[in-house]
Amino acid sequence: MSEQQPQGAKLDLYRDTWVRYLGYANEVGEAFRSLVPAAVVWMSYGVSSSYVLADAIDKGKKAGEVPGPEAGRSTRMTLAVVDTFVWQSLASVAIPGFTINRLCAASFYVLGTMTRWPLTVRKWTTTTLGLLAIPVIIHPIDRSVDFLLDSSLRKLYPSVGKPSSS
């Protein structure tokens, strides 16, 4: 997002604006899991999942607007939606949510066995570690999901403007 758009390139609402950060809501929810009710964490997943769905629908609409044979329009749109939905579901919700959840659970356990810190301090330390890990894990996960899809699902269909992380 810090990179400037090439001259004449269209701004992608879901990739190039603050809306992109909605995809990270579940990671924030997971980081705060020890401090907030479970319903708040589940709501954070709702926000991230809504972002994923909206981005997938947007990419499908854009694929339908690309000039080309009308006979392939429906297929282009479907492939764009599926590719974006699978990529975003893995890269924005499932893998980072699991990663932050396990990091926080492990750090909470280790702090409980290795320190005599009060419970509140351990919870806030765990939350801080989870929040600090988010920017560190994003790009490796994005690249890994690109590799995973390029090695599997994307071999089943031609390139449709995959939602690469770059």
DSSP file (Angstrom, degrees, kcal/mol; ACC not computed):
  #  RESIDUE AA STRUCTURE BP1 BP2  ACC     N-H-->O    O-->H-N    N-H-->O    O-->H-N    TCO  KAPPA ALPHA  PHI   PSI    X-CA   Y-CA   Z-CA
    1    1 A M              0   0    0      0, 0.0     4,-0.1     0, 0.0    17,-0.0   0.000 360.0 360.0 360.0 -21.9    0.0    0.0    0.0
    2    2 A S        +     0   0    0      2,-0.1     2,-0.2     0, 0.0    14,-0.0   0.673 360.0  94.3 -80.5 -15.1    2.9    2.3    0.5
    3    3 A E  S    S-     0   0    0      1,-0.1     2,-0.2     0, 0.0     0, 0.0  -0.516  83.2-113.9 -76.5 145.1    4.0    1.9   -3.2
    4    4 A Q        -     0   0    0     -2,-0.2    -1,-0.1     1,-0.1    -2,-0.1  -0.517  29.4-110.6 -79.6 147.0    2.6    4.5   -5.6
    5    5 A Q        -     0   0    0     -2,-0.2     3,-0.1     1,-0.1    -1,-0.1  -0.493  35.9-106.9 -72.3 140.7    0.2    3.4   -8.3
    6    6 A P    >   -     0   0    0      0, 0.0     3,-2.3     0, 0.0    -1,-0.1  -0.351  51.9 -81.1 -62.9 151.9    1.5    3.5  -11.9
    7    7 A Q  T 3  S+     0   0    0      1,-0.3     3,-0.1    -3,-0.1    -3,-0.0  -0.330 118.1  11.1 -56.2 128.0    0.1    6.3  -14.0
    8    8 A G  T 3  S+     0   0    0      1,-0.3    -1,-0.3    -3,-0.1     2,-0.2   0.349  93.0 135.7  85.6  -5.7   -3.4    5.4  -15.2
    9    9 A A    <   -     0   0    0     -3,-2.3    -1,-0.3     1,-0.1     2,-0.2  -0.532  57.3-117.5 -76.6 141.3   -3.7    2.3  -13.0
   10   10 A K        -     0   0    0     -2,-0.2     2,-0.4    -3,-0.1    -1,-0.1  -0.559  25.6-115.1 -78.9 141.6   -7.1    1.9  -11.3
   11   11 A L        -     0   0    0     -2,-0.2     2,-0.8    -6,-0.1     3,-0.1  -0.614  23.2-141.3 -74.6 128.8   -7.1    2.0   -7.5
   12   12 A D    >>  -     0   0    0     -2,-0.4     4,-3.4     1,-0.2     3,-1.2  -0.848   4.9-155.1 -95.7 111.9   -8.2   -1.3   -6.0
   13   13 A L  H 3> S+     0   0    0     -2,-0.8     4,-0.5     1,-0.3     6,-0.4   0.846  92.9  44.8 -53.6 -38.7  -10.5   -0.6   -3.0
   14   14 A Y  H 34 S+     0   0    0      1,-0.1    -1,-0.3     5,-0.1    41,-0.1   0.553 126.4  26.8 -88.8  -8.2   -9.7   -4.0   -1.4
   15   15 A R  H <4 S+     0   0    0     -3,-1.2    -2,-0.2    40,-0.0    -1,-0.1   0.641 123.9  40.6-121.4 -26.1   -5.9   -4.0   -2.0
   16   16 A D  H  < S+     0   0    0     -4,-3.4     2,-0.2   -14,-0.0    -3,-0.2   0.307 105.6  56.6-115.1   7.8   -4.8   -0.3   -2.2
   17   17 A T  S >< S-     0   0    0     -4,-0.5     3,-1.7    -5,-0.3     4,-0.3  -0.699  98.5 -84.9-129.4-178.6   -6.8    1.5    0.6
   18   18 A W  G >  S+     0   0    0      1,-0.3     3,-1.5    -2,-0.2     4,-0.3   0.701 114.0  79.7 -61.7 -19.3   -7.4    1.2    4.3
   19   19 A V  G >  S+     0   0    0     -6,-0.4     3,-1.9     1,-0.3     4,-0.4   0.810  78.3  71.1 -60.0 -29.1  -10.1   -1.3    3.6
   20   20 A R  G X  S+     0   0    0     -3,-1.7     3,-1.6    -7,-0.3    -1,-0.3   0.842  86.4  65.0 -56.1 -33.5   -7.4   -3.9    3.2
   21   21 A Y  G X  S+     0   0    0     -3,-1.5     3,-1.4    -4,-0.3    -1,-0.3   0.691  83.9  73.8 -68.0 -16.7   -6.8   -3.8    6.9
   22   22 A L  G X  S+     0   0    0     -3,-1.9     3,-1.5    -4,-0.3     4,-0.3   0.810  86.9  64.8 -64.0 -27.6  -10.3   -5.2    7.5
   23   23 A G  G <  S+     0   0    0     -3,-1.6     3,-0.3    -4,-0.4    -1,-0.3   0.692  98.6  53.7 -66.2 -18.2   -8.8   -8.5    6.3
   24   24 A Y  G X> S+     0   0    0     -3,-1.4     4,-1.7    -4,-0.3     3,-0.5   0.352  77.0 101.9 -96.7   5.1   -6.5   -8.5    9.4
   25   25 A A  H <> S+     0   0    0     -3,-1.5     4,-2.6     1,-0.2    20,-0.2   0.870  77.8  54.5 -59.6 -38.7   -9.4   -8.1   11.9
   26   26 A N  H 3> S+     0   0    0     18,-0.3     4,-2.7    -3,-0.3    -1,-0.2   0.850 104.5  54.3 -67.7 -31.4   -9.3  -11.7   12.9
   27   27 A E  H <> S+     0   0    0     -3,-0.5     4,-2.2    65,-0.2    -1,-0.2   0.907 110.0  47.0 -66.7 -39.4   -5.6  -11.6   13.7
   28   28 A V  H  X S+     0   0    0     -4,-1.7     4,-1.9     2,-0.2    -2,-0.2   0.922 111.8  51.6 -64.4 -43.2   -6.3   -8.7   16.1
   29   29 A G  H  < S+     0   0    0     -4,-2.6     4,-0.4     1,-0.2    -2,-0.2   0.913 109.8  49.0 -58.9 -43.6   -9.2  -10.6   17.6
   30   30 A E  H >< S+     0   0    0     -4,-2.7     3,-1.1     1,-0.2     4,-0.3   0.892 108.4  53.6 -64.4 -38.8   -6.9  -13.6   18.1
   31   31 A A  H 3< S+     0   0    0     -4,-2.2     3,-0.4     1,-0.3    -1,-0.2   0.874 113.8  42.7 -62.7 -35.8   -4.3  -11.4   19.8
   32   32 A F  T >X S+     0   0    0     -4,-1.9     3,-2.3     1,-0.2     4,-1.5   0.392  81.8 109.6 -89.8   3.4   -6.9  -10.0   22.2
   33   33 A R  T <4 S+     0   0    0     -3,-1.1    -1,-0.2    -4,-0.4    -2,-0.1   0.823  75.9  52.5 -51.2 -38.6   -8.5  -13.5   22.8
   34   34 A S  T 34 S+     0   0    0     -3,-0.4    -1,-0.3    -4,-0.3    -2,-0.1   0.635 116.4  40.2 -74.8 -11.5   -7.3  -13.7   26.4
   35   35 A L  T <4 S+     0   0    0     -3,-2.3    -2,-0.2    88,-0.1    -1,-0.2   0.624 111.1  51.6-110.9 -17.5   -8.7  -10.2   27.2
   36   36 A V  S  < S-     0   0    0     -4,-1.5     5,-0.1    -7,-0.2    -1,-0.0  -0.795  90.5 -87.5-122.6 161.2  -12.1  -10.1   25.5
   37   37 A P    >>  -     0   0    0      0, 0.0     3,-1.3     0, 0.0     4,-1.1  -0.304  41.5-112.5 -63.0 152.5  -15.2  -12.3   25.4
   38   38 A A  H 3> S+     0   0    0      1,-0.3     4,-2.4     2,-0.2     5,-0.2   0.818 115.0  66.2 -56.7 -32.3  -15.2  -15.0   22.8
   39   39 A A  H 3> S+     0   0    0      1,-0.2     4,-2.1     2,-0.2    -1,-0.3   0.847  97.5  53.8 -60.6 -33.5  -18.0  -13.2   20.9
   40   40 A V  H <> S+     0   0    0     -3,-1.3     4,-1.8     2,-0.2    -1,-0.2   0.901 108.2  49.1 -67.5 -40.6  -15.6  -10.3   20.2
   41   41 A V  H  X S+     0   0    0     -4,-1.1     4,-1.5     2,-0.2    -2,-0.2   0.929 111.6  49.0 -64.0 -44.5  -13.1  -12.8   18.6
   42   42 A W  H  X S+     0   0    0     -4,-2.4     4,-1.7     1,-0.2    -2,-0.2   0.869 108.1  54.4 -64.2 -36.1  -15.9  -14.3   16.5
   43   43 A M  H  X S+     0   0    0     -4,-2.1     4,-2.2     1,-0.2    -1,-0.2   0.878 103.6  56.0 -63.8 -36.2  -17.0  -10.9   15.4
   44   44 A S  H  X S+     0   0    0     -4,-1.8     4,-2.2     1,-0.2   -18,-0.3   0.871 106.2  50.5 -64.2 -34.9  -13.5  -10.2   14.2
   45   45 A Y  H  X S+     0   0    0     -4,-1.5     4,-2.7     2,-0.2    -1,-0.2   0.858 107.0  55.1 -68.1 -34.7  -13.7  -13.3   12.1
   46   46 A G  H  X S+     0   0    0     -4,-1.7     4,-2.1     2,-0.2    -2,-0.2   0.904 108.1  48.3 -62.7 -41.6  -17.0  -12.0   10.7
   47   47 A V  H  X S+     0   0    0     -4,-2.2     4,-2.0     2,-0.2    -2,-0.2   0.944 114.5  45.2 -63.7 -48.3  -15.3   -8.7    9.7
   48   48 A S  H  X S+     0   0    0     -4,-2.2     4,-2.3     1,-0.2    -2,-0.2   0.908 113.3  49.7 -63.2 -42.0  -12.4  -10.6    8.0
   49   49 A S  H  X S+     0   0    0     -4,-2.7     4,-2.5     1,-0.2    -1,-0.2   0.865 108.8  52.7 -67.0 -35.5  -14.7  -13.0    6.2
   50   50 A S  H  X S+     0   0    0     -4,-2.1     4,-2.6    -5,-0.2    -1,-0.2   0.900 108.6  50.7 -64.8 -40.2  -16.9  -10.1    5.0
   51   51 A Y  H  X S+     0   0    0     -4,-2.0     4,-2.6     2,-0.2    -2,-0.2   0.927 110.2  49.7 -60.4 -45.8  -13.8   -8.5    3.6
   52   52 A V  H  X S+     0   0    0     -4,-2.3     4,-2.3     1,-0.2    -2,-0.2   0.933 113.0  46.0 -60.0 -47.6  -12.8  -11.8    1.8
   53   53 A L  H  X S+     0   0    0     -4,-2.5     4,-2.4     1,-0.2    -1,-0.2   0.912 112.9  49.5 -63.4 -43.8  -16.3  -12.2    0.3
   54   54 A A  H  X S+     0   0    0     -4,-2.6     4,-2.4     1,-0.2    -1,-0.2   0.905 111.8  48.6 -63.4 -41.5  -16.5   -8.6   -0.8
   55   55 A D  H  X S+     0   0    0     -4,-2.6     4,-2.5     2,-0.2    -1,-0.2   0.910 111.3  50.3 -65.4 -41.4  -13.1   -8.8   -2.5
   56   56 A A  H  X S+     0   0    0     -4,-2.3     4,-2.0    -5,-0.2    -2,-0.2   0.920 112.1  46.7 -62.9 -43.9  -14.0  -12.0   -4.3
   57   57 A I  H  X S+     0   0    0     -4,-2.4     4,-2.4     2,-0.2    -1,-0.2   0.914 111.7  51.9 -64.1 -42.1  -17.2  -10.5   -5.6
   58   58 A D  H  X S+     0   0    0     -4,-2.4     4,-2.5     1,-0.2    -2,-0.2   0.916 109.6  48.6 -60.4 -44.2  -15.4   -7.4   -6.7
   59   59 A K  H  X S+     0   0    0     -4,-2.5     4,-2.1     1,-0.2    -1,-0.2   0.864 110.2  52.5 -67.0 -34.0  -12.8   -9.4   -8.6
   60   60 A G  H  X S+     0   0    0     -4,-2.0     4,-1.6     2,-0.2    -2,-0.2   0.919 109.8  48.0 -64.9 -43.5  -15.6  -11.4  -10.2
   61   61 A K  H  X S+     0   0    0     -4,-2.4     4,-1.0     1,-0.2    -2,-0.2   0.919 111.9  49.8 -62.1 -43.4  -17.3   -8.2  -11.4
   62   62 A K  H  X S+     0   0    0     -4,-2.5     4,-0.6     1,-0.2     3,-0.4   0.877 108.0  53.2 -64.7 -36.9  -14.0   -6.8  -12.7
   63   63 A A  H >< S+     0   0    0     -4,-2.1     3,-0.6     1,-0.2    -1,-0.2   0.844 106.7  53.8 -65.9 -32.2  -13.3  -10.1  -14.6
   64   64 A G  H 3< S+     0   0    0     -4,-1.6    -1,-0.2     1,-0.2    -2,-0.2   0.733 104.5  55.1 -72.7 -22.0  -16.8   -9.8  -16.2
   65   65 A E  H 3< S+     0   0    0     -4,-1.0    -1,-0.2    -3,-0.4    -2,-0.2   0.588  81.5 107.7 -86.2 -11.8  -15.9   -6.2  -17.4
   66   66 A V  S << S-     0   0    0     -4,-0.6     2,-0.1    -3,-0.6    -3,-0.0  -0.495  81.4-110.6 -68.6 129.4  -12.8   -7.4  -19.2
   67   67 A P        +     0   0    0      0, 0.0    -1,-0.1     0, 0.0    -2,-0.1  -0.368  68.7 106.6 -61.6 136.5  -13.3   -7.3  -23.0
   68   68 A G  S    S-     0   0    0     -4,-0.1     5,-0.1    -2,-0.1     2,-0.1  -0.966  73.2 -34.8 172.7-178.9  -13.4  -10.7  -24.5
   69   69 A P    >   -     0   0    0      0, 0.0     3,-1.0     0, 0.0     4,-0.4  -0.369  47.4-137.0 -63.4 135.2  -15.7  -13.3  -25.9
   70   70 A E  G >> S+     0   0    0      1,-0.3     3,-1.0     2,-0.2     4,-0.5   0.814 100.4  66.9 -61.7 -30.8  -19.1  -13.3  -24.3
   71   71 A A  G 34 S+     0   0    0      1,-0.3     4,-0.3     2,-0.1    -1,-0.3   0.822 105.6  40.9 -62.2 -31.5  -19.1  -17.1  -24.2
   72   72 A G  G <> S+     0   0    0     -3,-1.0     4,-2.7     1,-0.2    -1,-0.3   0.433  88.4  94.9 -95.9   0.4  -16.2  -17.1  -21.7
   73   73 A R  H <> S+     0   0    0     -3,-1.0     4,-2.5    -4,-0.4     5,-0.2   0.923  85.0  47.5 -59.6 -48.2  -17.5  -14.3  -19.5
   74   74 A S  H  X S+     0   0    0     -4,-0.5     4,-2.4     1,-0.2    -1,-0.2   0.892 113.3  48.9 -61.9 -40.9  -19.2  -16.4  -17.0
   75   75 A T  H  > S+     0   0    0     -4,-0.3     4,-2.8     2,-0.2     5,-0.2   0.923 110.6  50.5 -65.6 -44.5  -16.2  -18.7  -16.7
   76   76 A R  H  X S+     0   0    0     -4,-2.7     4,-2.3     1,-0.2    -2,-0.2   0.927 112.5  47.4 -57.9 -45.5  -13.8  -15.8  -16.2
   77   77 A M  H  X S+     0   0    0     -4,-2.5     4,-2.3    -5,-0.2    -2,-0.2   0.923 112.9  47.9 -63.9 -44.9  -16.0  -14.3  -13.5
   78   78 A T  H  X S+     0   0    0     -4,-2.4     4,-2.8     1,-0.2     5,-0.2   0.924 112.4  48.5 -63.2 -45.3  -16.4  -17.7  -11.7
   79   79 A L  H  X S+     0   0    0     -4,-2.8     4,-2.8     1,-0.2     5,-0.3   0.894 111.2  50.7 -63.2 -39.5  -12.7  -18.4  -11.8
   80   80 A A  H  X S+     0   0    0     -4,-2.3     4,-2.3    -5,-0.2     5,-0.3   0.919 112.8  46.0 -64.2 -43.0  -11.9  -14.9  -10.5
   81   81 A V  H  X S+     0   0    0     -4,-2.3     4,-2.9     2,-0.2     5,-0.2   0.946 116.1  44.7 -64.6 -48.2  -14.3  -15.3   -7.6
   82   82 A V  H  X S+     0   0    0     -4,-2.8     4,-2.8     2,-0.2     5,-0.3   0.938 115.0  47.6 -63.3 -47.4  -13.1  -18.8   -6.7
   83   83 A D  H  X S+     0   0    0     -4,-2.8     4,-2.6    -5,-0.2     5,-0.2   0.935 116.6  43.0 -60.8 -47.0   -9.4  -17.9   -7.0
   84   84 A T  H  X S+     0   0    0     -4,-2.3     4,-3.0    -5,-0.3     5,-0.3   0.922 114.6  50.2 -65.6 -43.5   -9.7  -14.7   -5.0
   85   85 A F  H  X S+     0   0    0     -4,-2.9     4,-2.5    -5,-0.3    -2,-0.2   0.929 114.2  43.5 -62.2 -46.2  -12.0  -16.3   -2.4
   86   86 A V  H  X S+     0   0    0     -4,-2.8     4,-2.1    -5,-0.2     5,-0.3   0.940 116.7  47.1 -65.2 -46.6   -9.6  -19.3   -1.8
   87   87 A W  H  X S+     0   0    0     -4,-2.6     4,-3.3    -5,-0.3     5,-0.3   0.957 116.7  42.4 -60.7 -50.9   -6.5  -17.1   -1.8
   88   88 A Q  H  X>S+     0   0    0     -4,-3.0     4,-2.7    -5,-0.2     5,-0.9   0.889 111.3  55.6 -64.9 -39.4   -8.0  -14.5    0.6
   89   89 A S  I  X>S+     0   0    0     -4,-2.5     5,-3.1    -5,-0.3     4,-0.7   0.911 117.9  34.9 -59.8 -41.9   -9.6  -17.2    2.9
   90   90 A L  I  <>S+     0   0    0     -4,-2.1     5,-1.8     3,-0.2    -2,-0.2   0.946 125.7  38.1 -75.8 -49.5   -6.2  -18.9    3.3
   91   91 A A  I  <5S+     0   0    0     -4,-3.3    -3,-0.2    -5,-0.3    -2,-0.2   0.754 128.2  29.5 -79.2 -25.5   -3.9  -15.8    3.4
   92   92 A S  I  <5S+     0   0    0     -4,-2.7   -65,-0.2    -5,-0.3   -66,-0.2   0.715 133.4  12.8-106.9 -24.9   -6.1  -13.4    5.3
   93   93 A V  I  X<S+     0   0    0     -5,-0.9     4,-1.9    -4,-0.7     5,-0.3   0.779 119.9  38.1-117.8 -66.4   -8.2  -15.5    7.6
   94   94 A A  I  ><S+     0   0    0     -5,-3.1     4,-2.3     2,-0.2     5,-0.2   0.950 118.9  36.0 -64.9 -57.7   -7.4  -19.2    8.2
   95   95 A I  H  ><S+     0   0    0     -5,-1.8     4,-2.5    -6,-0.2    -1,-0.2   0.936 122.0  42.6 -69.0 -47.0   -3.6  -19.4    8.3
   96   96 A P  H  > S+     0   0    0      0, 0.0     4,-2.8     0, 0.0     5,-0.3   0.904 114.6  51.9 -66.5 -37.0   -2.9  -16.0   10.0
   97   97 A G  H  X S+     0   0    0     -4,-1.9     4,-2.3     1,-0.2    -2,-0.2   0.934 113.2  44.3 -61.7 -45.2   -5.7  -16.6   12.5
   98   98 A F  H  X S+     0   0    0     -4,-2.3     4,-2.6    -5,-0.3     5,-0.2   0.912 113.5  51.7 -63.1 -43.1   -4.3  -20.0   13.4
   99   99 A T  H  X S+     0   0    0     -4,-2.5     4,-2.4    -5,-0.2    -2,-0.2   0.933 113.3  42.2 -61.9 -48.4   -0.8  -18.7   13.6
  100  100 A I  H  X S+     0   0    0     -4,-2.8     4,-2.7     2,-0.2     5,-0.2   0.901 113.3  54.3 -66.7 -39.7   -1.6  -15.9   16.0
  101  101 A N  H  X S+     0   0    0     -4,-2.3     4,-2.4    -5,-0.3    -2,-0.2   0.938 113.1  41.5 -58.2 -48.4   -3.9  -18.1   18.0
  102  102 A R  H  X S+     0   0    0     -4,-2.6     4,-2.7     2,-0.2     5,-0.2   0.877 113.6  52.9 -70.2 -37.7   -1.1  -20.7   18.5
  103  103 A L  H  X S+     0   0    0     -4,-2.4     4,-2.5    -5,-0.2    -2,-0.2   0.935 113.3  43.8 -61.1 -46.2    1.5  -18.0   19.1
  104  104 A C  H  X S+     0   0    0     -4,-2.7     4,-2.5     2,-0.2    -2,-0.2   0.905 114.0  49.8 -67.4 -41.4   -0.6  -16.4   21.8
  105  105 A A  H  X S+     0   0    0     -4,-2.4     4,-2.2    -5,-0.2    -2,-0.2   0.926 113.7  46.2 -63.3 -43.5   -1.5  -19.7   23.4
  106  106 A A  H  X S+     0   0    0     -4,-2.7     4,-2.8     2,-0.2     5,-0.2   0.919 113.6  47.7 -66.1 -43.1    2.1  -20.9   23.5
  107  107 A S  H  X S+     0   0    0     -4,-2.5     4,-2.7    -5,-0.2     5,-0.2   0.891 111.5  50.8 -67.1 -37.2    3.3  -17.6   24.9
  108  108 A F  H  X S+     0   0    0     -4,-2.5     4,-1.8     2,-0.2    -1,-0.2   0.915 112.8  46.8 -64.3 -42.0    0.6  -17.5   27.6
  109  109 A Y  H  X S+     0   0    0     -4,-2.2     4,-1.8    -5,-0.2     5,-0.2   0.943 113.8  46.9 -64.2 -48.0    1.5  -21.1   28.6
  110  110 A V  H  X S+     0   0    0     -4,-2.8     4,-2.7     1,-0.2     5,-0.3   0.920 112.1  49.9 -62.6 -44.0    5.3  -20.3   28.7
  111  111 A L  H  X S+     0   0    0     -4,-2.7     4,-1.4     1,-0.2     6,-0.4   0.867 110.3  52.2 -62.2 -34.6    4.7  -17.1   30.7
  112  112 A G  H  < S+     0   0    0     -4,-1.8    -1,-0.2    -5,-0.2    -2,-0.2   0.823 118.1  35.6 -70.5 -31.6    2.5  -19.1   33.1
  113  113 A T  H  < S+     0   0    0     -4,-1.8    -2,-0.2    -3,-0.2    -1,-0.2   0.747 123.9  39.9 -93.2 -25.3    5.2  -21.8   33.7
  114  114 A M  H  < S+     0   0    0     -4,-2.7     2,-0.3    -5,-0.2    -3,-0.2   0.612 115.0  41.1-101.9 -14.0    8.3  -19.6   33.5
  115  115 A T     <  -     0   0    0     -4,-1.4     7,-0.0    -5,-0.3     0, 0.0  -0.812  60.5-140.7-129.0 168.8    7.3  -16.5   35.4
  116  116 A R        +     0   0    0     -2,-0.3    -4,-0.1     2,-0.0     3,-0.1  -0.033  53.7 144.0-113.9  26.8    5.4  -15.5   38.4
  117  117 A W        -     0   0    0     -6,-0.4    -2,-0.1     1,-0.1     5,-0.0  -0.334  59.5 -96.8 -65.6 147.9    3.9  -12.5   36.7
  118  118 A P     >  -     0   0    0      0, 0.0     4,-2.3     0, 0.0     3,-0.3  -0.276  35.2-109.2 -61.9 154.3    0.3  -11.7   37.6
  119  119 A L  H  > S+     0   0    0      1,-0.2     4,-2.6     2,-0.2     5,-0.2   0.874 117.8  54.0 -53.9 -43.4   -2.4  -13.0   35.3
  120  120 A T  H  > S+     0   0    0      1,-0.2     4,-2.4     2,-0.2    -1,-0.2   0.903 108.8  48.4 -61.4 -41.5   -3.2   -9.6   33.9
  121  121 A V  H  > S+     0   0    0     -3,-0.3     4,-2.5     2,-0.2    -1,-0.2   0.910 111.5  50.2 -65.6 -42.2    0.4   -8.9   33.0
  122  122 A R  H  X S+     0   0    0     -4,-2.3     4,-2.4     2,-0.2    -2,-0.2   0.907 111.2  49.1 -62.7 -41.1    0.7  -12.3   31.3
  123  123 A K  H  X S+     0   0    0     -4,-2.6     4,-2.4    -5,-0.2    -2,-0.2   0.929 113.5  45.2 -64.5 -45.2   -2.5  -11.7   29.3
  124  124 A W  H  X S+     0   0    0     -4,-2.4     4,-2.5     2,-0.2    -2,-0.2   0.866 112.7  51.7 -68.3 -34.7   -1.4   -8.2   28.1
  125  125 A T  H  X S+     0   0    0     -4,-2.5     4,-2.6     2,-0.2    -2,-0.2   0.924 110.5  48.6 -65.2 -44.1    2.1   -9.6   27.3
  126  126 A T  H  X S+     0   0    0     -4,-2.4     4,-2.3     2,-0.2    -2,-0.2   0.920 112.1  48.9 -60.1 -44.9    0.5  -12.3   25.2
  127  127 A T  H  X S+     0   0    0     -4,-2.4     4,-2.5     2,-0.2    -2,-0.2   0.915 111.0  50.1 -61.9 -43.9   -1.7   -9.8   23.4
  128  128 A T  H  X S+     0   0    0     -4,-2.5     4,-2.6     1,-0.2    -2,-0.2   0.917 110.1  49.7 -62.1 -44.3    1.2   -7.5   22.7
  129  129 A L  H  X S+     0   0    0     -4,-2.6     4,-1.6     1,-0.2    -1,-0.2   0.909 111.2  50.3 -61.4 -41.4    3.3  -10.4   21.3
  130  130 A G  H  X S+     0   0    0     -4,-2.3     4,-1.0   -99,-0.2    -2,-0.2   0.925 112.1  46.4 -61.9 -45.3    0.3  -11.4   19.1
  131  131 A L  H >< S+     0   0    0     -4,-2.5     3,-0.5     1,-0.2    -2,-0.2   0.896 111.9  50.9 -65.1 -40.3   -0.1   -7.9   17.8
  132  132 A L  H 3< S+     0   0    0     -4,-2.6     4,-0.5     1,-0.2    -1,-0.2   0.788 106.4  56.4 -68.1 -26.8    3.6   -7.5   17.1
  133  133 A A  H >X S+     0   0    0     -4,-1.6     4,-2.1    -5,-0.2     3,-0.5   0.761  87.5  79.7 -76.1 -24.5    3.7  -10.7   15.2
  134  134 A I  H <X S+     0   0    0     -4,-1.0     4,-1.4    -3,-0.5     3,-0.3   0.921  95.0  42.4 -54.5 -53.8    1.0   -9.7   12.7
  135  135 A P  H 3> S+     0   0    0      0, 0.0     4,-0.5     0, 0.0    -1,-0.3   0.783 114.2  54.8 -66.0 -22.0    3.2   -7.5   10.4
  136  136 A V  H <4 S+     0   0    0     -3,-0.5    -2,-0.2    -4,-0.5    -3,-0.1   0.857 112.1  40.5 -76.4 -35.6    6.0  -10.2   10.6
  137  137 A I  H  X S+     0   0    0     -4,-2.1     4,-2.0    -3,-0.3     5,-0.2   0.686  95.4  81.2 -88.3 -18.0    3.8  -13.1    9.4
  138  138 A I  H  X S+     0   0    0     -4,-1.4     4,-2.6    -5,-0.2     5,-0.2   0.937  94.1  40.4 -58.8 -56.7    1.8  -11.4    6.7
  139  139 A H  H  X S+     0   0    0     -4,-0.5     4,-2.6     1,-0.2     5,-0.2   0.904 114.7  50.3 -67.5 -42.9    4.2  -11.5    3.8
  140  140 A P  H  > S+     0   0    0      0, 0.0     4,-2.2     0, 0.0    -1,-0.2   0.906 113.8  47.2 -61.0 -37.5    5.6  -15.0    4.4
  141  141 A I  H  X S+     0   0    0     -4,-2.0     4,-2.6     2,-0.2     5,-0.2   0.934 111.2  51.1 -67.4 -44.8    2.0  -16.3    4.6
  142  142 A D  H  X S+     0   0    0     -4,-2.6     4,-2.3    -5,-0.2    23,-0.2   0.935 112.9  45.5 -56.4 -47.8    1.0  -14.4    1.4
  143  143 A R  H  X S+     0   0    0     -4,-2.6     4,-2.5     1,-0.2    -1,-0.2   0.891 112.3  51.7 -64.3 -39.8    4.0  -15.8   -0.5
  144  144 A S  H  X S+     0   0    0     -4,-2.2     4,-2.7    -5,-0.2    -1,-0.2   0.892 110.1  48.0 -65.6 -39.8    3.3  -19.4    0.8
  145  145 A V  H  X S+     0   0    0     -4,-2.6     4,-2.8     2,-0.2     5,-0.3   0.891 109.8  53.3 -69.0 -38.5   -0.3  -19.2   -0.3
  146  146 A D  H  X S+     0   0    0     -4,-2.3     4,-2.8    -5,-0.2    -2,-0.2   0.951 112.4  45.0 -55.9 -49.1    0.7  -17.9   -3.7
  147  147 A F  H  X S+     0   0    0     -4,-2.5     4,-1.9     2,-0.2    -2,-0.2   0.921 112.7  50.9 -62.2 -44.8    3.1  -20.9   -4.0
  148  148 A L  H  X S+     0   0    0     -4,-2.7     4,-0.6     1,-0.2     5,-0.3   0.931 115.3  41.0 -59.5 -48.2    0.4  -23.4   -2.7
  149  149 A L  H ><>S+     0   0    0     -4,-2.8     5,-2.7     1,-0.2     3,-0.7   0.885 113.2  53.4 -70.9 -37.6   -2.2  -22.2   -5.2
  150  150 A D  H 3<5S+     0   0    0     -4,-2.8    -1,-0.2    -5,-0.3    -2,-0.2   0.835 112.7  46.4 -63.0 -30.6    0.3  -21.9   -8.1
  151  151 A S  H 3<5S+     0   0    0     -4,-1.9    -1,-0.2    -5,-0.2    -2,-0.2   0.530 132.0   7.6 -88.5  -7.5    1.3  -25.5   -7.3
  152  152 A S  T X<5S+     0   0    0     -3,-0.7     3,-1.7    -4,-0.6     4,-0.4   0.384 126.6  27.6-135.0 -90.3   -2.3  -26.9   -7.0
  153  153 A L  G > 5S+     0   0    0      1,-0.3     3,-1.8    -5,-0.3     4,-0.3   0.852 116.1  56.2 -56.3 -43.1   -5.6  -25.1   -7.8
  154  154 A R  G > <S+     0   0    0     -5,-2.7     3,-0.6     1,-0.3    -1,-0.3   0.634  94.3  68.3 -71.4 -12.3   -4.2  -22.7  -10.4
  155  155 A K  G <  S+     0   0    0     -3,-1.7    -1,-0.3    -6,-0.4    -2,-0.2   0.670  92.0  63.9 -74.5 -15.7   -2.9  -25.5  -12.5
  156  156 A L  G <  S+     0   0    0     -3,-1.8    -1,-0.2    -4,-0.4    -2,-0.2   0.644 111.6  24.0 -82.8 -15.5   -6.5  -26.5  -13.1
  157  157 A Y  S <  S-     0   0    0     -3,-0.6     3,-0.1    -4,-0.3    -1,-0.1  -0.968  88.6 -91.2-147.2 159.9   -7.4  -23.3  -15.0
  158  158 A P        -     0   0    0      0, 0.0    -2,-0.1     0, 0.0     2,-0.0  -0.265  61.4 -76.8 -69.1 161.1   -5.7  -20.5  -17.0
  159  159 A S        +     0   0    0      1,-0.1   -80,-0.0    -4,-0.0    -4,-0.0  -0.334  45.3 179.5 -58.9 132.9   -4.4  -17.4  -15.3
  160  160 A V        -     0   0    0    -81,-0.1    -1,-0.1    -3,-0.1   -77,-0.0  -0.055  68.1 -72.5-125.5  30.4   -7.3  -15.0  -14.4
  161  161 A G        -     0   0    0      1,-0.0    -2,-0.0     2,-0.0   -98,-0.0   0.968  64.0-141.6  76.7  57.7   -5.4  -12.2  -12.8
  162  162 A K        -     0   0    0      1,-0.2     2,-2.1    -8,-0.0   -82,-0.1  -0.092  16.9-111.8 -53.4 149.6   -4.6  -14.1   -9.6
  163  163 A P        -     0   0    0      0, 0.0    -1,-0.2     0, 0.0   -17,-0.0  -0.379  47.9-177.3 -82.5  62.1   -4.8  -12.1   -6.4
  164  164 A S        -     0   0    0     -2,-2.1   -21,-0.1     1,-0.1   -22,-0.0  -0.173  34.8-120.3 -61.5 156.8   -1.1  -12.3   -5.7
  165  165 A S              0   0    0      1,-0.2    -1,-0.1   -23,-0.2   -22,-0.1   0.539 360.0 360.0 -77.2  -6.3    0.2  -10.7   -2.6
  166  166 A S              0   0    0    -24,-0.1    -1,-0.2   -23,-0.0    -2,-0.1   0.482 360.0 360.0 -86.9 360.0    2.4   -8.2   -4.4
